[in-house]
Every structure is written in C-alpha cells, then in structure tokens.
Amino acid sequence: MTMRILIGDDEPLARSRLRDLLSDCPLPAGMAGLSVDEASHAVQAMEQLQHRPWDVVLLDIHMPGMDGLSLARHLQALPEPPAVVFVTAHAEHALEAFELAAVDYLTKPVRLQRLQQALEKAWRWRGQQAAAQVSDADFLLIHDRGRTERVPLDDVVYLKAELKYVTVRTPQRSHIYDGSLHELEQAHGPRWLRVHRNALVARQRIRALERGGEPGPPADGMAGAFDGADGWWLRLDGVAERVAVSRRQLALVRDALAQGAC
C-alpha cells in the first residue's frame, strides 16, 4: 500500500527539504511507497484534501491566514481524517498540538531519523483507524455505568426507540444504546427491516407474521406492544416477546417475507 502524504508549509525551501528527506526515508514494513504533494497555505491544503484523500499531513504551524493548528481542527471533522504530523520551528505549541490528536511533532531542522519515526507512527495510526472502522461495522459499542461493551450486530434481534435512547435486544439481554434509531438504520440499513416508527428488526431473525391480540407478559422486562400497533405481530428467533407491526409498514413486511428477503 502506498502512503499518500501532503506537505503543508508556506516556505518552498521547507517543502523541498521534506520531499528530499521523504525520498531517503526507509519505508515501514508493509508500505509499498510514498505519494507526495504540497500545499503552500491552509486553504490550498483543504482544497487538496477535498479532492483526494491523504493518509498523512506534514503540517507547519505558522502559515499566513489560517494557521496549522486551526487547519488541524478542521481535519478532525472529516469523515476519515488524515494523520497529522506537525513540522515547525516553534516547540512551544507541542502541548496544544497533541491535544488535537497529532501523531507526532517535529521541530525544524527535521532529521531523517525523526521523520522516519513519525512516518512509522502515522502508518500504525492509519492501520488502527482502518481496523476500528471494520470493527465498528460489525459491533455496537454500548456504554453503561463506566463500562464499554461490544455487542455483535449478528446477535441483535431488534432495536426499539425509547425517548432519547435505543433498546438493543439480543437473545441474552437488553442493552441501552445512546444514539438514535435513524443513525443505526442509516449505518446498517440492509441488515434491518423497519416494522414500526419506533422499531427495526433483524431480517435474519424473522420467523413469522401473525395476527392476534395483545401479547402475553413482557419477556426480560421488555414491553410486548408498541403504540399504534394494528393487531399484527412478528415472531423473532431468539426472544419470546413478539414485535408489533404498524399498519403503515405491514405491506413492506409482507413483501419482504414473500420475496424471501428475511
């Protein structure tokens, strides 16, 4: 894999020196090569980042207009921010730089060994970010009373909106997720089937669509009915309680069952 590096510095000689050092820098294990480009000020750097993703930004702090620290704050807001390595003649900004989650902080004149160490840190950081994205795609992070638990999405039977939170129901127990049903539907849409304005069910867990009265006593502390239910219910693998299907969603649920999408 090639590491894509953007040099952000208003001094042409500084950019040239970094390019030369990068060409001499031993590559970390697993890195196929380097692709390097330059920006002479923060606005140009942002334009570059919008048109092409970068793995690492080697960023000067004192630049005309927006300085490097302000630019780093903007980079943090990107969906997939690059690793930031500050390269500056001013050591007094180190604390603020690391508060902005900088991977490293190099002082000018930059030595080859220190640049190599910074690249290795950035390479590891990018690998950790990629692993976290894969992990987050397969798990929900549940924070409860100072404890964080990863709940595999494959274990989730249904999701129910409850005021400001979402109840995440697995065969073993119920969890409280600090988020919205809409966010979960957007992030993992193909996995879920919306059966009610307040509920999503895992498609792979659907057993049967039934018509009947109110369900029996709630299981595991979960209420068996949702407001607005119209007498139709889903039976789901892994839990005893049934989940109500609203009149608005009934045709969609029937179509999914008929098409074998569940």
Backbone torsions as a table, in degrees:
resi	resn	phi	psi	omega
1	MET	NA	136.9	178.7
2	THR	-89.0	133.4	175.6
3	MET	-88.3	126.0	-179.2
4	ARG	-95.9	120.3	-172.4
5	ILE	-121.0	132.3	174.1
6	LEU	-113.3	126.5	177.0
7	ILE	-97.0	120.0	178.1
8	GLY	-112.5	104.3	-177.6
9	ASP	-158.0	138.6	-178.6
10	ASP	-81.9	-8.4	-179.0
11	GLU	-99.0	115.9	-179.7
12	PRO	-57.2	-39.3	-179.5
13	LEU	-64.9	-37.7	178.6
14	ALA	-65.3	-41.0	178.3
15	ARG	-65.2	-41.4	179.8
16	SER	-63.9	-41.6	179.7
17	ARG	-63.9	-41.2	178.9
18	LEU	-64.5	-39.1	176.8
19	ARG	-59.7	-44.7	-179.6
20	ASP	-63.2	-43.7	179.9
21	LEU	-63.8	-40.7	179.9
22	LEU	-63.0	-36.5	179.3
23	SER	-67.6	-24.5	179.7
24	ASP	-95.8	-4.3	-171.0
25	CYS	-80.2	126.6	174.0
26	PRO	-61.1	137.5	-175.9
27	LEU	-85.2	141.3	173.7
28	PRO	-60.8	155.7	178.8
29	ALA	-58.1	133.0	179.0
30	GLY	92.5	-9.9	179.7
31	MET	-93.0	127.0	-176.2
32	ALA	-83.0	-26.9	-177.5
33	GLY	173.2	-175.2	-179.1
34	LEU	-123.7	140.7	171.2
35	SER	-120.1	116.1	-169.4
36	VAL	-118.4	136.0	173.1
37	ASP	-136.9	174.3	-172.7
38	GLU	-132.5	155.1	171.2
39	ALA	-140.9	136.4	-175.7
40	SER	-93.6	-7.4	176.4
41	HIS	-158.7	170.7	-171.5
42	ALA	-64.7	-40.3	-178.8
43	VAL	-63.1	-42.5	177.7
44	GLN	-63.8	-38.5	177.8
45	ALA	-62.5	-42.8	179.0
46	MET	-63.9	-39.2	177.3
47	GLU	-62.2	-42.0	178.2
48	GLN	-62.2	-42.4	-177.0
49	LEU	-69.1	-27.3	179.2
50	GLN	-76.2	-26.8	-177.0
51	HIS	-96.1	-17.8	-178.6
52	ARG	-152.8	133.8	178.6
53	PRO	-73.6	143.7	178.7
54	TRP	-123.8	145.6	178.1
55	ASP	-83.2	-38.4	-174.4
56	VAL	-139.0	139.8	171.0
57	VAL	-118.2	119.6	173.0
58	LEU	-90.7	109.4	-161.7
59	LEU	-121.9	123.1	171.5
60	ASP	-74.9	152.0	-179.6
61	ILE	-89.4	-49.2	-176.6
62	HIS	-90.4	100.1	176.2
63	MET	-130.9	154.8	178.7
64	PRO	-64.8	146.4	-177.4
65	GLY	76.2	-132.2	177.8
66	MET	-66.2	127.1	180.0
67	ASP	-83.4	175.1	-175.5
68	GLY	-64.7	-34.0	179.5
69	LEU	-65.8	-42.4	178.3
70	SER	-65.8	-39.8	177.9
71	LEU	-62.5	-40.2	179.5
72	ALA	-60.9	-36.3	177.7
73	ARG	-64.2	-39.3	177.1
74	HIS	-65.5	-38.3	-179.0
75	LEU	-64.4	-33.4	179.4
76	GLN	-61.5	-25.9	-176.6
77	ALA	-84.0	-7.3	179.5
78	LEU	-69.5	148.9	178.4
79	PRO	-56.7	-39.8	177.4
80	GLU	-129.9	80.8	-175.6
81	PRO	-66.9	147.2	175.4
82	PRO	-77.2	163.1	170.7
83	ALA	-70.8	135.7	-179.0
84	VAL	-107.9	125.4	172.9
85	VAL	-119.7	116.4	178.3
86	PHE	-80.0	136.5	178.2
87	VAL	-128.9	106.0	-170.5
88	THR	-149.6	159.0	175.7
89	ALA	-87.4	0.1	-172.8
90	HIS	-115.0	104.1	-176.3
91	ALA	-74.1	-16.5	-173.1
92	GLU	-71.3	-9.3	-178.9
93	HIS	-95.7	6.8	-173.2
94	ALA	-59.6	-44.7	-177.4
95	LEU	-61.4	-46.8	179.9
96	GLU	-64.2	-36.0	179.5
97	ALA	-62.0	-45.4	-178.4
98	PHE	-72.4	-25.7	172.9
99	GLU	-65.8	-22.7	176.6
100	LEU	-90.5	14.7	176.7
101	ALA	66.2	33.6	174.6
102	ALA	-64.9	142.0	179.3
103	VAL	-73.9	-35.8	179.7
104	ASP	-158.5	168.9	-176.3
105	TYR	-140.7	109.5	-177.6
106	LEU	-107.5	138.0	175.9
107	THR	-102.2	143.0	178.7
108	LYS	-78.9	146.8	-6.4
109	PRO	-71.5	136.1	-175.6
110	VAL	-77.7	133.9	175.6
111	ARG	-93.4	148.6	-177.7
112	LEU	-57.8	-42.0	-177.9
113	GLN	-63.9	-41.0	179.5
114	ARG	-68.6	-37.1	177.6
115	LEU	-65.0	-39.8	177.3
116	GLN	-61.1	-43.4	178.5
117	GLN	-62.1	-40.3	179.6
118	ALA	-64.3	-40.8	178.4
119	LEU	-64.3	-39.4	178.5
120	GLU	-64.4	-40.8	176.6
121	LYS	-62.8	-44.6	-179.5
122	ALA	-64.2	-38.3	178.5
123	TRP	-63.1	-44.4	178.1
124	ARG	-65.7	-40.5	-179.1
125	TRP	-62.0	-43.2	179.5
126	ARG	-64.6	-38.7	177.2
127	GLY	-63.1	-39.8	178.4
128	GLN	-65.7	-39.2	178.5
129	GLN	-64.1	-42.5	179.4
130	ALA	-64.1	-41.7	179.1
131	ALA	-64.8	-38.1	-179.9
132	ALA	-66.0	-36.9	178.9
133	GLN	-65.7	-41.0	176.7
134	VAL	-64.2	-42.9	-179.4
135	SER	-63.4	-44.3	-178.5
136	ASP	-65.5	-24.9	179.1
137	ALA	-73.2	-21.2	-175.4
138	ASP	-107.3	-10.2	-174.8
139	PHE	-135.7	154.8	165.4
140	LEU	-105.0	134.7	176.6
141	LEU	-91.6	116.7	-178.7
142	ILE	-105.0	120.8	178.9
143	HIS	-105.3	121.6	-176.0
144	ASP	-145.8	114.1	174.9
145	ARG	53.4	49.3	176.9
146	GLY	79.3	3.3	-179.1
147	ARG	-117.2	138.3	177.8
148	THR	-114.1	129.6	-178.4
149	GLU	-127.8	139.0	175.7
150	ARG	-95.8	119.0	179.4
151	VAL	-105.4	115.7	179.3
152	PRO	-60.2	134.9	179.3
153	LEU	-61.8	-30.1	178.6
154	ASP	-64.7	-20.0	179.5
155	ASP	-85.4	-14.7	-173.5
156	VAL	-77.4	127.9	179.0
157	VAL	-91.2	-48.7	175.4
158	TYR	-153.9	165.3	179.0
159	LEU	-125.1	134.0	-178.6
160	LYS	-130.1	126.5	177.9
161	ALA	-73.4	129.6	-179.7
162	GLU	-134.1	97.0	-179.2
163	LEU	55.8	-115.2	-177.1
164	LYS	-91.2	-0.4	-173.8
165	TYR	-125.9	173.4	175.2
166	VAL	-124.0	129.5	172.8
167	THR	-83.3	125.1	178.7
168	VAL	-104.9	112.1	-174.7
169	ARG	-101.4	122.4	172.0
170	THR	-115.3	168.8	178.3
171	PRO	-60.1	-26.2	-176.1
172	GLN	-85.9	-38.7	-173.7
173	ARG	-168.3	179.8	175.7
174	SER	-110.4	140.7	177.9
175	HIS	-120.2	154.6	174.4
176	ILE	-105.1	119.7	-178.1
177	TYR	-106.1	128.1	-178.7
178	ASP	-85.9	84.0	-178.1
179	GLY	-173.3	-166.7	-178.2
180	SER	-119.5	153.8	177.4
181	LEU	-62.9	-38.1	-180.0
182	HIS	-61.3	-43.5	179.4
183	GLU	-61.2	-43.1	-179.9
184	LEU	-67.2	-37.2	178.6
185	GLU	-66.7	-40.4	179.6
186	GLN	-67.4	-39.6	-175.4
187	ALA	-75.0	-33.9	-174.1
188	HIS	-133.1	42.2	-171.5
189	GLY	-51.3	-51.7	-176.1
190	PRO	-61.3	-20.1	-178.3
191	ARG	-74.7	-28.8	-169.9
192	TRP	-108.1	157.4	168.8
193	LEU	-124.1	123.6	178.5
194	ARG	-78.8	123.8	-178.6
195	VAL	-115.2	-7.9	-177.6
196	HIS	-162.6	156.7	179.0
197	ARG	-59.3	-23.6	-178.3
198	ASN	-109.1	11.6	-172.8
199	ALA	-148.4	139.2	169.1
200	LEU	-121.7	142.1	176.0
201	VAL	-120.2	151.5	175.6
202	ALA	-72.4	124.6	-176.6
203	ARG	-56.4	-40.9	-175.8
204	GLN	-70.0	-11.3	-178.0
205	ARG	-95.9	-6.3	-175.3
206	ILE	-73.0	129.0	177.8
207	ARG	-106.4	-46.6	-174.1
208	ALA	-160.2	151.3	171.9
209	LEU	-105.0	125.2	-174.4
210	GLU	-128.8	154.1	173.0
211	ARG	-112.7	137.4	-179.0
212	GLY	178.7	-173.2	-179.0
213	GLY	-82.8	-163.5	178.8
214	GLU	-60.7	142.5	178.6
215	PRO	-69.0	168.4	179.7
216	GLY	-70.7	-162.7	-178.1
217	PRO	-57.8	143.8	-179.5
218	PRO	-62.5	145.7	178.6
219	ALA	-100.3	137.6	175.9
220	ASP	56.6	32.6	177.5
221	GLY	79.3	2.7	-177.7
222	MET	-91.9	135.7	175.9
223	ALA	-67.4	143.8	-175.9
224	GLY	-87.4	-12.8	-174.8
225	ALA	-127.5	156.3	173.7
226	PHE	-116.5	147.7	178.3
227	ASP	-58.6	138.4	176.7
228	GLY	88.0	3.9	179.5
229	ALA	-63.2	146.7	-173.7
230	ASP	-117.8	28.9	176.8
231	GLY	90.3	4.2	177.4
232	TRP	-112.3	139.3	-173.8
233	TRP	-138.3	151.8	174.5
234	LEU	-106.8	135.0	167.8
235	ARG	-95.1	136.1	-173.6
236	LEU	-125.3	143.1	175.6
237	ASP	-63.5	133.6	170.5
238	GLY	100.9	-14.5	179.6
239	VAL	-135.2	153.2	-179.2
240	ALA	-83.3	-36.2	-177.1
241	GLU	-71.1	150.1	174.3
242	ARG	-94.4	158.4	-180.0
243	VAL	-114.9	129.8	-177.0
244	ALA	-71.0	145.1	174.9
245	VAL	-111.7	126.0	-179.9
246	SER	-76.9	159.4	-179.8
247	ARG	-59.2	-39.0	-178.2
248	ARG	-62.7	-34.5	-174.8
249	GLN	-96.4	-3.2	-173.3
250	LEU	-60.9	-44.4	-179.1
251	ALA	-63.7	-39.4	179.1
252	LEU	-63.7	-41.2	179.2
253	VAL	-65.5	-43.6	178.6
254	ARG	-61.8	-42.1	180.0
255	ASP	-62.8	-42.6	-179.8
256	ALA	-63.0	-40.2	177.5
257	LEU	-66.9	-41.6	-178.9
258	ALA	-66.3	-33.8	-178.7
259	GLN	-86.1	-0.8	-179.5
260	GLY	69.3	27.9	-177.6
261	ALA	-83.6	0.3	-176.8
262	CYS	-116.0	NA	NA
